[in-house]
Amino acid sequence: MNGILALTRFIDGVSERIGRFVYWLLLIAVLISTVNAITRKAFNIGSNAFLEAQWYLFAAVFMLGAGYVFLHDQHVRIDIVSSRLKRKTQVLIDVIGIALFLIPLCLVVAYMALPSVMLAYNTNEVSANPGGLTRWPLYVLVPIGFVLLAVQALSELIKRVAFLMGRAPDPHAKPEKTDEEMLLEELQRELAAEEAKKGAAK
């Protein structure tokens, strides 16, 4: 089990690095969008390549960042029912969902996307818009993104099973207090200390 958990730490590390790389893609997308808007408004100069680069980068952020989002448990959840259940029951539901639905879905989508990727690459498919970009790099994001999500899902599955077996801590235990609550308490303590010093000085 220790060896398998070490594998999850490696996978988590890879997902973390990819997620931090995606941050930069988002920044580049914002910069391109800004430059494109300025040149269009100020100089009446436009570029389809710039416009397409924006949504290429958005697609890259969405596809490559999915595993990172799953690692940090920030994906969308419907907690109307599960939030009322015991933590181990919640984790068991996660295990079933990951094993029976998420991982198979990711692998099927990645596999089914390969013919489109190969066709776009072999024909060197280019956007129909004048000055548009080559399309195959956009297509290849689909299998890569779903494989990355599947690998991270495998890591999450292992961690949850280890937790249910009592061999590892809860991978996504909620802290008793949020960061905001802890910061507020710290500020209140500092304010109280300052008021005490002022009172002592008087």
Backbone torsions as a table, in degrees:
resi	resn	phi	psi	omega
1	MET	NA	-36.9	-179.9
2	ASN	-62.2	-38.1	178.4
3	GLY	-65.5	-39.9	179.5
4	ILE	-67.4	-39.4	178.1
5	LEU	-67.0	-32.5	175.4
6	ALA	-63.9	-36.6	176.2
7	LEU	-61.7	-40.8	179.3
8	THR	-64.1	-36.5	178.4
9	ARG	-65.6	-37.3	177.2
10	PHE	-65.2	-46.8	179.6
11	ILE	-61.0	-43.9	179.4
12	ASP	-60.7	-39.1	179.1
13	GLY	-64.2	-40.7	178.1
14	VAL	-64.5	-45.2	179.3
15	SER	-61.9	-38.0	179.0
16	GLU	-63.7	-44.1	-180.0
17	ARG	-65.8	-41.6	178.6
18	ILE	-63.6	-41.4	178.9
19	GLY	-61.0	-40.3	179.8
20	ARG	-71.2	-31.6	173.9
21	PHE	-65.4	-38.3	-179.6
22	VAL	-63.7	-31.4	175.5
23	TYR	-52.1	-43.4	-177.4
24	TRP	-68.7	-35.8	176.5
25	LEU	-61.4	-38.6	178.4
26	LEU	-64.8	-41.3	178.0
27	LEU	-63.2	-43.3	179.3
28	ILE	-61.8	-41.3	178.9
29	ALA	-60.8	-41.9	178.8
30	VAL	-64.3	-43.1	-179.9
31	LEU	-64.0	-43.6	178.7
32	ILE	-62.3	-43.5	179.1
33	SER	-61.2	-41.2	-179.9
34	THR	-65.2	-48.8	179.9
35	VAL	-61.8	-41.5	-179.7
36	ASN	-62.3	-42.8	179.7
37	ALA	-65.4	-41.6	-178.7
38	ILE	-65.5	-46.8	-177.9
39	THR	-65.9	-33.4	179.1
40	ARG	-70.1	-44.9	-175.6
41	LYS	-76.6	-42.0	-173.5
42	ALA	-84.6	-36.8	-173.1
43	PHE	-120.8	1.6	-179.0
44	ASN	55.4	39.0	178.4
45	ILE	-115.5	125.7	179.8
46	GLY	-125.3	161.8	-179.8
47	SER	-146.5	119.8	175.3
48	ASN	-64.4	-31.6	178.4
49	ALA	-62.1	-41.8	177.1
50	PHE	-63.3	-44.4	-179.7
51	LEU	-61.5	-44.8	-179.3
52	GLU	-70.0	-34.1	177.9
53	ALA	-60.6	-34.9	178.8
54	GLN	-60.6	-48.6	-177.3
55	TRP	-81.6	-19.1	169.3
56	TYR	-63.5	-46.3	-179.8
57	LEU	-66.6	-38.2	176.3
58	PHE	-61.4	-42.4	177.9
59	ALA	-62.6	-39.2	179.2
60	ALA	-64.8	-42.4	178.2
61	VAL	-61.5	-45.1	-177.3
62	PHE	-65.7	-47.2	-175.0
63	MET	-75.9	-45.2	-176.4
64	LEU	-76.9	-23.3	-177.7
65	GLY	-89.2	-3.3	-176.0
66	ALA	-63.0	-42.7	179.1
67	GLY	-64.4	-38.7	178.3
68	TYR	-63.5	-42.0	178.4
69	VAL	-63.0	-41.3	179.3
70	PHE	-66.5	-38.4	178.0
71	LEU	-56.8	-40.6	-177.1
72	HIS	-94.1	10.5	174.8
73	ASP	55.7	41.7	-178.2
74	GLN	-108.6	10.0	178.4
75	HIS	-75.1	165.5	-177.1
76	VAL	-70.9	132.4	177.1
77	ARG	-126.4	151.4	172.1
78	ILE	-109.8	100.4	-170.1
79	ASP	-100.8	18.1	-176.9
80	ILE	-59.6	-41.3	-179.2
81	VAL	-97.7	-50.0	-172.2
82	SER	-64.4	-28.6	-179.0
83	SER	-65.1	-18.8	-179.6
84	ARG	-92.0	-5.7	-177.7
85	LEU	-89.3	163.6	175.0
86	LYS	-65.9	154.7	-175.6
87	ARG	-58.9	-42.2	-179.1
88	LYS	-65.1	-33.3	176.3
89	THR	-68.0	-40.4	176.7
90	GLN	-59.8	-44.3	-179.0
91	VAL	-66.3	-38.2	178.1
92	LEU	-62.6	-40.4	176.4
93	ILE	-61.8	-42.0	176.8
94	ASP	-59.5	-44.7	-179.0
95	VAL	-59.3	-45.9	179.8
96	ILE	-64.4	-45.0	-179.1
97	GLY	-63.7	-42.6	-179.6
98	ILE	-66.9	-47.0	-175.0
99	ALA	-71.6	-40.1	-173.4
100	LEU	-94.0	-22.7	-174.4
101	PHE	-121.0	-55.9	-171.2
102	LEU	-65.5	-54.6	-177.0
103	ILE	-63.4	-47.8	177.3
104	PRO	-59.3	-40.8	179.9
105	LEU	-61.9	-45.3	-179.6
106	CYS	-59.7	-44.8	-177.6
107	LEU	-68.2	-39.0	179.2
108	VAL	-65.7	-46.0	-179.4
109	VAL	-63.4	-43.8	179.6
110	ALA	-60.6	-43.1	-179.7
111	TYR	-66.1	-44.1	-177.6
112	MET	-70.4	-20.4	179.4
113	ALA	-79.9	-19.9	-174.2
114	LEU	-59.5	-43.7	178.6
115	PRO	-58.5	-39.7	178.5
116	SER	-65.9	-38.6	178.1
117	VAL	-63.5	-47.5	-178.2
118	MET	-64.0	-40.0	179.3
119	LEU	-64.2	-45.6	179.9
120	ALA	-63.5	-37.4	-179.6
121	TYR	-71.2	-46.1	-177.0
122	ASN	-66.7	-32.3	179.9
123	THR	-93.9	-2.0	-177.1
124	ASN	51.5	50.9	-176.2
125	GLU	-57.8	133.0	-178.9
126	VAL	-123.8	150.6	177.8
127	SER	-56.9	145.0	178.9
128	ALA	-74.2	-15.1	179.5
129	ASN	-75.0	141.3	177.8
130	PRO	-57.5	128.3	-179.4
131	GLY	75.9	12.5	-178.9
132	GLY	-71.8	172.6	-174.8
133	LEU	-96.2	162.7	172.9
134	THR	-64.7	140.2	-171.2
135	ARG	-91.5	-24.7	-171.0
136	TRP	-62.6	-32.0	176.3
137	PRO	-61.6	-30.6	177.4
138	LEU	-70.9	-42.2	-179.9
139	TYR	-62.7	-39.3	-173.6
140	VAL	-69.1	-17.8	177.3
141	LEU	-63.5	-28.3	-176.7
142	VAL	-65.7	-57.5	179.1
143	PRO	-64.1	-38.0	179.9
144	ILE	-62.9	-46.6	-178.6
145	GLY	-62.2	-43.1	-179.0
146	PHE	-72.5	-31.8	175.0
147	VAL	-67.1	-43.3	177.7
148	LEU	-61.0	-41.1	177.7
149	LEU	-65.3	-40.3	179.1
150	ALA	-63.7	-41.1	179.8
151	VAL	-65.1	-43.2	177.6
152	GLN	-66.7	-35.7	177.1
153	ALA	-62.5	-38.1	176.9
154	LEU	-61.9	-42.9	177.5
155	SER	-61.1	-44.4	179.5
156	GLU	-64.7	-37.1	178.5
157	LEU	-63.0	-46.5	-179.7
158	ILE	-61.5	-44.3	-178.5
159	LYS	-64.0	-38.0	-179.7
160	ARG	-71.6	-39.6	176.8
161	VAL	-64.0	-41.7	178.0
162	ALA	-61.5	-38.4	177.7
163	PHE	-64.2	-44.8	179.7
164	LEU	-64.0	-29.6	178.7
165	MET	-84.0	-4.5	-179.3
166	GLY	78.2	20.0	-177.1
167	ARG	-102.9	-3.7	-178.9
168	ALA	-156.3	157.3	177.7
169	PRO	-71.6	166.7	175.8
170	ASP	-61.1	119.9	-175.5
171	PRO	-66.2	-21.4	-178.3
172	HIS	-135.9	45.9	177.7
173	ALA	-65.1	133.3	-179.7
174	LYS	-79.1	131.0	177.5
175	PRO	-64.8	151.6	179.8
176	GLU	-61.7	-34.2	179.1
177	LYS	-128.7	144.4	178.4
178	THR	-75.8	165.2	176.8
179	ASP	-59.2	-37.9	-179.5
180	GLU	-65.2	-41.2	179.1
181	GLU	-65.7	-40.3	179.0
182	MET	-66.2	-39.3	177.7
183	LEU	-64.3	-42.4	179.0
184	LEU	-61.2	-42.7	178.9
185	GLU	-63.3	-40.3	178.8
186	GLU	-63.3	-42.9	178.3
187	LEU	-64.6	-38.5	178.5
188	GLN	-65.2	-39.2	177.8
189	ARG	-65.1	-41.5	178.5
190	GLU	-64.7	-41.1	178.6
191	LEU	-63.9	-41.9	178.9
192	ALA	-64.8	-37.4	179.1
193	ALA	-66.6	-41.0	178.5
194	GLU	-64.6	-41.2	178.7
195	GLU	-65.4	-36.1	178.6
196	ALA	-66.4	-38.5	177.7
197	LYS	-65.3	-42.1	178.4
198	LYS	-63.0	-40.1	-180.0
199	GLY	-65.6	-38.3	179.3
200	ALA	-68.6	-35.1	180.0
201	ALA	-67.1	-32.6	178.6
202	LYS	-72.7	NA	NA
